[in-house]
Amino acid sequence: MSCQITLSTWSGESKTEAAEKLSRIFRLNNEKGLATVEGLCEGLPWRFENTISDQQATQAAKFLQEIGFSVDITPVEGKVVPLPVAADENEPAVPVIPSETESSYRMGFQGDGRTLLGITFTNLIKTIFTLGFYRFWAKTRVRQYLWGQTLFAGDCFSYSGTARELLRGAIRFGMFFLLFAAVSVYTFLEFDPEESELVGNLFIVSFMFWIPFLMVGAWRYRLSRTAWRGIRFSFRGQGRQALIVYFKGYLAVPLTLGLYWPYFKMETEKFWRQNSRFGDVQMRFSGKGKDFLKRFIVALFLTPLTLGFYLFWFSADLSRYIWSHTHIGGGTFHFPIKGRDYFNLKVVNFFIIIFTVGLGNSWVVVRNRKFIADNLTFSGNIELNQVVQEMQDSGAFGEESMDIMDVPIDIV
């Protein structure tokens, strides 16, 4: 029996080393091997042009998986079935999404703008009549709807957070904020203006250092209340780790005139993603700042020349790269969007908001969710039915702190 061998993704440490080993196995030149690895990192599968025997396929698959490749072996009769290519010869090959038999899993979103608008409008009326007190129940209702309408492999996510948890978190943060205000008033009344200003600045700086800890608490709470097939997500990162990552980035980016930003971005993504788990399975992130530095420099030049429009293409490249380097178990995500896709989404969203005087925001939220769900897929070797629950509880203190200060914690 002859087999064809297809590589879906790569998630190793050294591209050069992987390319050299790939070239030796399939007798490719070094440039072709490196280009193949680069394509796999961008979500572009590669298929060997010749058939191989069962024994050769087993040996090759074992070796390739050890160095980070996601391998699919398919029996064939006759010649290898070539991968589809884009209609335009100047365009790169369209990423091929494996079939369900090849362990491919799709996202989906079933929500609609009209239903979300009804929920939002009801929440607004109740929030106004309760002088803002209902906002905790309002946020919970929206999340339960959005999570419940999001599908993966045909099953919905669920959100188990409660309004009372958010309320308790807000009360705790409110007490902390009142203490800070009381100390500020005391120093203003008891000390000279210069001394009170110095004390106030010290408190502000101290509070800024505390923000990474609050972000960690917020993300831990949100993941701990998110589940799929009854298995919860969790976050194991620590606040001090976040502080080191963000403090180093906030210093290095201005000192390098912005050139450190790709490294900073990949370090933050690695922190948030690699410390996240689904049950007992840990996520991994293999993105490197040096891989994205060239595209960042190009964006610095092209963005002002295109009056900012190149940012859509840069954002698409960034999202595609980040997801293609995000792994769970032996699987990898794919998000093969292009700049024009992102441009069309954002431009239409902008006009919806403008022409509806903000009332169309519910449709914008639904469009954004569907855009991600329609394009994001997951493929690779992972037995989802064997994932085991690992419990880790978390409070909502950081969640409400970030909401009050309007600090975003959504991971790209």
C-alpha positions, 0 to 999 in steps of 0.5 A, a space after each residue: 500500500 502506498 501513502 502520501 504524507 502531508 505536513 499541516 503545521 510546525 511548532 518547534 524551536 529552531 526553523 533552521 534545524 527543522 528545515 535541515 532535517 526536513 530537507 534530508 528526509 525528502 531530499 530537498 534543497 535547503 531553501 526549499 526546506 526553509 520555505 516549507 517550514 515558513 509556510 507551515 508557520 503561516 498555516 500553509 500545508 505541504 505535501 510530499 510529491 511522491 508516494 512512500 511505503 507504509 514502513 517509510 511513512 511510519 518511520 518518517 511520521 515518528 521522526 517528524 513529530 519528534 521535531 515539531 511537525 504535525 503529520 498526516 498519512 493517507 493511503 492512496 492508489 496511484 499518484 499523490 493528490 496535489 494540494 489545491 492552489 490559489 487561482 491567481 498564480 501571484 497569490 500564495 496557496 490557500 491554506 487547506 483545512 483538513 477534513 474531520 477524519 484528519 482531526 480538524 475542528 471548526 468554530 461556529 457562531 449562531 448568535 444574531 444582532 436582533 437577539 443581542 440588541 434585545 438583551 442589551 436594551 433590556 439591560 440598559 433599562 434595568 441598569 438605569 432604573 437601578 442607578 447602575 446596580 444591575 450592570 453586573 447582571 447585565 454583563 453576565 447575561 451578555 456573556 452567557 448569550 455570546 458564550 452559549 452561541 459560540 461552537 467548537 466541533 459542534 458543541 457550545 461553550 458555556 459561561 458559569 460566572 455570576 453577577 454576585 461574583 462580579 458584585 463582590 469583586 467590585 465591592 472589594 475594589 471599591 474598598 481598595 479605591 476608597 482607602 487610596 482616596 482617604 490616604 490621598 486626602 490625609 496627605 493633602 491636609 497634613 503635609 506641604 503641597 510638595 510632599 503631598 504631591 510626592 506621596 500622591 505620585 508614589 501611590 499612582 506609580 505603585 498602583 500602576 505596578 499593581 495593574 499586571 496583577 489585576 490583569 492576571 486575576 481578571 483573565 484567571 476568573 474569565 477562563 475559570 468560568 468558561 467551559 466546553 463539554 463540561 471541561 473548564 479552562 484555567 490560567 496558571 500564570 502569576 502576577 509577578 511574571 506579568 509584571 516582569 514581562 510588561 515592565 521590561 516591555 514598557 522600558 525597552 519599547 521607547 528605548 529602542 524607538 519602537 523596534 522592540 515591540 514585536 518581541 514585547 508582543 510575542 512575550 505577552 502572547 506567550 505569557 497569556 497563552 502558555 499559562 492557559 489550560 483546557 482541563 489538564 492540557 496546556 496551551 503552547 505558543 511558539 511565536 518569536 519576535 524576530 520572525 515578525 520584526 521585518 513585517 513590523 518595520 515594513 508597517 512603520 514605513 507603509 502605514 503613514 504612506 497609505 494614510 493608515 490603511 496598511 494597518 489592516 493588512 498588518 493586523 491580519 498578518 499579526 493575527 494569522 501569525 499568532 494563531 498559527 503558533 498557538 498549540 494545544 496538545 498535538 494540534 495547532 490553530 489556523 486563522 488564514 485571513 488576509 488584509 482585505 478580509 479585515 479591512 472589509 470587516 472593520 469598514 462595514 462595522 464603522 458604517 453600521 455604527 455611524 448610520 445607526 448612531 450606535 444602535 447597531 453595535 449589537 450587529 457589530 459584535 455579532 459580525 466580529 464573533 462570526 468573523 473569528 468563528 468562520 475563519 478559525 480552525 484547529 487541527 492536529 493530533 489531540 483526543 478531546 474526549 480524553 481531556 480531564 478536568 483540573 479544577 482551579 477557582 478564582 474570584 472576580 476582584 481583578 475582573 471588576 478592577 479592569 472593567 472599572 478602569 477600562 483596561 482591555 484584557 482580551 487576548 488577540 
